[in-house]
Amino acid sequence: MLKWIAALMVMAGPAAADVVGKVGVDWVGNDILIEAIADPEVQGVTCHLAYFDRSMIDRLSQGNWFEDPSNSAIECSRTGPIRIGQISRGPKGEDVFSASRSLIFKSLRVKRIYDEQNQVLIYLAHANQVKEGSAKMSISTVALAPEERLPAD
């Protein structure tokens, strides 16, 4: 039971996203959605995540009701003065955003990794799957100004 609760918490994701764009791509109602995601631990950075959203007609015709494609694109930029809160400094980084892409087994995630040597925040959008990994990913970086840099550990 605890595993299911943990899985649901991961699907909920650490940050909320606001839909700022919606582009129709075909006659059956498939769309590309663009969401703005503010990093909850780094004030002054906003990421824009674009991904494919399947329509009900497409789901019926393809026979796959419960899954959206993993494809995504991300671009992050400085939207104000950067103030860094408590962030992970390890090479695995930490999730900034997560959204379910299937009923249980797949999610679309945005992970932040701090490159201390180069003083850069790296944002990686990728699919996370329980049974089979995916090579679909997109990356964006935000360089820190000297006054924004974290002191060395």
Secondary structure as UniProt FT lines:
FT   HELIX           2..12
FT   STRAND          17..24
FT   TURN            27..28
FT   STRAND          31..38
FT   TURN            40..41
FT   STRAND          42..53
FT   HELIX           56..62
FT   TURN            65..66
FT   STRAND          72..84
FT   TURN            91..92
FT   STRAND          94..100
FT   STRAND          106..115
FT   TURN            116..119
FT   STRAND          120..129
FT   STRAND          137..143
FT   HELIX           146..148
//
